[in-house]
């Protein structure tokens, strides 16, 4: 009887596991696979000469200010750093705000800039909106730049060559899951070209936590580049062995290179202040680098680290 009872418990546990896999794990895996196959419409507008870009998705406005102070203005701040006449653009195009909706900004090595956003943000009664609606292939010359429409988006740029996106920018990037996941998942996505490669950083809010993950390839100083792009302070103190295991959402396993080999660990650190807990892991290989950083409010019961 005891053996039958144990067997029944074992079978019941196996059934529960199969149900969980069928209801939760399989749909999530299919969703992830489908997300990878989903065409990144607005990213397809990037010109081949893009030296850097920033993509701000709709969910970005949910990033708590206490985790990324000033993050709400980060997109506009990046535009101004690139020499984009933000005030003139918003005035001449009658844009109410750049803080709502999906927006993409890019620049090339010569300093030319491009801004893309949803056509629904343009005023319906504006003359250029009516022209673009009736003649989608038209490029208009405005005081703030050249304006064009591409599907559900509009583009405005300082040079006509930047408006002629060929849709092949992503296809020319190295193709492996580490980059694909970043492209599809980040609410804030930033890219910087360096040498033959570059660095890509994704930022995503998870409850009361800010998850920052980045990957750099075919360039020198990839970790420094990722560190400069990520919100939060730079590395301050070496972490004790196992000190990061209790940090939720912080990636533990190493990313993989295009051949499927894990990158080697390149250090980790953690620092806690009165209002912010920051933890990071880093990995490195020949020409490759990766980093995962977590920013969160420090729990009351944890000891302070790095003070």
N, C-alpha and C positions, 0 to 999 in steps of 0.2 A: 504493500500500500504506500509506504514512504517513497519507494522508487517511482511508482506511478505519479505521486504528487510532485516529485522533483521534475519528472519528465514533462508534466503538464505545465509547470512553471517555466521550464525551458522553452517549450513550444509557444507559450503565451508571450514570453519575452521576444522570441524570434518574430512572431506575428506583429508585435508592436513596432519592432525595428523595420520590418518590411513596409508597414503602413506609413511610418514616418518618412522612409525613403521615397515611397510612391507619392505621398501628398506634398512633401516639402522639398526634398533634395532634388528629385527629378525635374519638377517645374522650374526650380531655380537654375539648374544646369541648362535647361532649354532656353530660359530667359536670357542667361548670359551668352549662350551661343547665338541667339537671335539678335542680341544687342551688338555683337561683333559684326554680324552681317548687315546690320542696319546702315544705310548710307548716311554719313554725317553731312547733311545737306549744306549747312552754312560753312563748314570747313572746306567743302568742295569749291568755295568761292576764293580760296587763298591763291594768290599768284605764285608761279613757280619761283619767283625771285624773293619770296618772303624770307627776311633775315630774322624776324621775330614776330610773334603774334600773341594776342590774348583773346581767349574766348570766355565770355561771361554768360552762363546759362541762367534760366529763370530762377532756379532754386537758390542761386547765389545770394539773393537778398535775405535768406534765412540764416546766414552765418552770423552768430552772435557777436556783437561789438566787443564784448568782454574777452573773447578769444582772439579776435583780430581787430585791435583798435584802429579805427580809420579805414577798415576794410570796405565799408560801404562806398567810399570815394576812391578806392584803389583803381578802378577802371578809368575814371576820368583823370586821375593822377598820372596813369601810364600814358594816356593820350597826350597830355600836356608835355610829358617828358620826351615824347617822340616828335614834338613840334606840331601837333594837330591843333588847328584853331578852334578849340572846343566851343567857346562862346559864340564865335561867328557862325559855326555850323548849326548850333541849336537855334540861333536867332533867325538865320536865313531859311532853314528848313522847317522852322516852327516846331521843333521837337520839344515835347513837354519835359522829358527826362531821359537820362541814359541808365537809370537805376532799375527800370522795369523792362522785362522782356529779354530776349537773347541777343547779344551783341558780339561782334567780332571786330578786332582792330589788328592791323598788320603794318609792317614797315619793311623797306628793303635796305640794302647796305648803303645806298646813296641818301637815305633819309626821306624818301617819298613815303606817303602814308595812305592807308585805306581804312575805311570804316564801313561795316555792313550791319544791317539790322532789319527787322521785320517791316514790310511795306505798310502794315497796319498802323505803324507809329507816325507815318506821314499824314498831314492834314488832308482830308478827302477833297476839299474845295480848292486846294492850292493848284496853280496852273501847271506846275511840273508834275504833280500827281496825276492830273488828267492826261497829260501828254504821255507819261509812262504807261498808263492804263491802255491807251488807244494805240500806242506804238512801242511795244516792249523792247524793241531792238535799238531804240533811240538813246544816244548819249547826249545829255544836256550840259552845257557849260554855264556854271553859276559862279558868282563871286567867291564862294567858299571852296570850289573845286568842281570836278566833273561827276555828274550824277547819272546812274544807270540802274536798270531793274534786272533781276535774275530770279525768275519764279516768284516765290513768296517774299523775297528779300530785295532791298535796295542797296546799292553801293555808292559811296562817294569817295573820291580819291584825288590826290594832288597830281597824279600822272595818268594818262590814258592807258598806259601799258598795264597798270595794276588792275584795271577794270576787266581786262581780257583774261579772266581765269580759265585755265584749260582743264580744270578738274583732275589733273594728274599729280597734284602736289603730294597727296597721301600715298599714291601708288609708288612714288619714288623713295619713300621712307623705308628703312629696314622693317621687315614684316615679321614680328613675333609677338606672342600674347602680352608681354610686359608693356609694350607700347600701345597695343590695341585696347587693352583695358583702361589705360590712362585716357586715351582719346574718347572713349565712350562714356566713362563714369564721372569725370571731374565736373563739378559745378563751376569751378574756376580752372581754366587750362591755360598754361603759359609756355611758350617755346622760345628758346634763344639759339640761333645758329652759332657754332664756333668751329672753325676749321672745316673738315669734311663732314662733320656731324653736328651735334647740338645737344641740348638738354630740354626735357619736357617735364613739367610739373603739374600735377593735378591736386586740387584742394576740394574737400567734400565735408559738409557738416554731418555729424552723426550724433543725434541727441544733444548732449552738452559737451561734445567733443569735436575738435577740428582735426580731420585726418589729411595729412599732406604726404603724398608719395611722388617720387620723381625718378627719372631714368635718364642717363646721359650716355652717348655713344660716339665713338670716333672723334673724340676731342680731348685735349689736355685740361686738367683742372675741373673735371666734371662735378666732383663733390662740392668744390667751392662755388661753382655756378648754381647748383641746386640749393645750396645753403643760402645764397644771396637772393634767390627767388622765393623761398618759402617764408610764410608768415612766422613770426615769433623770433626770439633771440637766437644768436649763433651758439655753437657748442661752447660750454663753459667748464664742465667738469666731467671726468671719466666716470662711468657707471661701474658700480661693483658687480661682480658676477651674479647673475640672477636678479639684479635689482629691477630690471625692466619687465620681468615675467608677469608681474601683477598689473601692468598697465593695459587696460582693455583696448582692443582694436589695433594695437601696435603690432605690425607684421613681425613674425619671428623667423619664418623661413626665408632663405635667400632667393632673390629673383634669379631667373635663368638667362643665359646668353642665347644667341640664335641656334646654337648646337644642342641646347637642352641641358647644359652644365650649370650648376649653381655658382653664383659669384661668391668670392671669398669675403668673410667678414672684415670690415675696415674700421671697427670701433663703434662704441655706443656711449650715450651720455644721458644724464637726466638732471634737471634743475627745478627746484620748486620755490616759488615766491609766495607772497601773501594771497595773491589772486590768480596765479597761473602756474600750472604744472606742465613742464615740457619734457618730452622724452624722445629719443631718436636712435635709430639703428642705421648703420651704413655698410655698404658692400662695394667691392671693387674687383675688376679683372682688367686684362689688357684692353685699353681703349674703352672700357665700360665702367660705369659707376651707378649706384642706386642709393636712395635714402628714403626712409619712412619716418615721419615726425608726427607726434601726437601733441595737441594742445588741449588742455582741459582745466576745469576748476579743481583745485586740490581737495580731496576728501578730508574731512576733519580729523579722521583717526590716523592718518598716515604721518610718519615722522618727516620733518623738513629735511630736504637734501640740497646740498650745494649752497647753503647760506652761511 
